[in-house]
Amino acid sequence: MGDNRLCSNGHASNLASLKAPSPSQIIAVREGMGLTQSEAASLVHSVLRSWQQWEAGDRKMKPAVWELFCLKCGVMQLAKVHKRT
C-alpha cells in the first residue's frame, strides 16, 4: 500500500521522502518570517533550548516538526517533497 497520503491540498505526500532540515534551512526560514527563536519554538510546541540545539546543529529536527513549522509559516519549500498526483 505504501506510505502515500493525501494532503489537504489534494497532493500525495510521500512521508518517507521528508528529511531533517539543515541548521541553515531552519535559521533561514525563521529569520525570513521575522521570528525569534522563542516564537518559533512556541509555534511547534517546543522549548527554546530544543530550538537552539536544532539551529546549532547539536540535534536534528524531526521531519514532522519541520513540516509543521513550514506549514504554520506558509513556506512553500515543502513543495519539493510533495508529489502531484
C-alpha positions as CSV (number, residue, x, y, z in Angstrom):
1,M,0.0,0.0,0.0
2,G,2.9,2.4,0.6
3,D,3.2,5.4,2.7
4,N,1.4,7.9,0.4
5,R,-1.3,10.0,1.9
6,L,-3.3,12.9,0.6
7,C,-2.6,16.4,2.0
8,S,-5.3,18.9,2.5
9,N,-4.4,20.4,-0.9
10,G,-5.1,17.2,-2.6
11,H,-1.5,16.2,-3.4
12,A,0.1,13.0,-2.4
13,S,2.7,13.3,0.3
14,N,5.4,10.6,0.4
15,L,6.2,10.7,4.1
16,A,9.4,8.7,3.6
17,S,10.8,11.5,1.5
18,L,10.8,14.1,4.2
19,K,14.2,14.7,5.6
20,A,15.5,16.6,8.6
21,P,16.4,20.2,7.7
22,S,19.9,21.6,8.0
23,P,20.6,24.2,10.6
24,S,20.9,26.9,7.8
25,Q,17.5,26.0,6.5
26,I,15.9,26.3,9.9
27,I,17.6,29.7,10.5
28,A,16.7,31.0,7.1
29,V,13.0,30.2,7.4
30,R,12.8,31.6,11.0
31,E,14.6,34.8,10.2
32,G,12.7,35.2,6.9
33,M,9.5,35.1,8.9
34,G,10.9,37.6,11.4
35,L,10.5,35.2,14.3
36,T,12.7,35.0,17.4
37,Q,13.9,31.5,18.4
38,S,11.4,31.5,21.3
39,E,8.5,32.4,19.0
40,A,9.5,29.7,16.5
41,A,9.8,27.1,19.3
42,S,6.3,28.0,20.5
43,L,4.8,27.5,17.0
44,V,5.9,23.9,17.0
45,H,5.1,23.3,20.7
46,S,8.7,23.0,21.7
47,V,11.0,24.7,24.2
48,L,13.6,27.3,23.4
49,R,16.5,25.1,24.2
50,S,15.5,22.5,21.6
51,W,15.2,25.2,19.0
52,Q,18.6,26.5,19.9
53,Q,20.1,23.0,19.5
54,W,18.4,22.5,16.1
55,E,19.9,25.8,14.8
56,A,23.3,25.0,16.3
57,G,23.3,21.5,14.7
58,D,23.6,19.8,18.0
59,R,20.3,17.9,17.4
60,K,18.4,17.1,14.2
61,M,14.9,18.5,13.9
62,K,12.4,15.7,13.2
63,P,10.8,16.0,9.7
64,A,7.4,16.2,11.2
65,V,8.4,19.2,13.3
66,W,9.9,20.9,10.2
67,E,6.8,20.2,8.2
68,L,4.6,21.7,11.0
69,F,6.8,24.8,11.2
70,C,6.8,25.3,7.4
71,L,3.0,24.8,7.2
72,K,2.4,27.3,10.0
73,C,4.7,29.8,8.4
74,G,3.2,29.3,5.0
75,V,6.5,28.4,3.5
76,M,6.3,26.6,0.1
77,Q,9.7,24.8,0.4
78,L,7.8,21.6,1.2
79,A,6.6,21.5,-2.4
80,K,9.9,19.8,-3.2
81,V,8.9,16.8,-1.2
82,H,5.3,16.7,-2.2
83,K,4.5,15.0,-5.4
84,R,1.4,15.9,-7.5
85,T,-1.0,13.0,-8.4
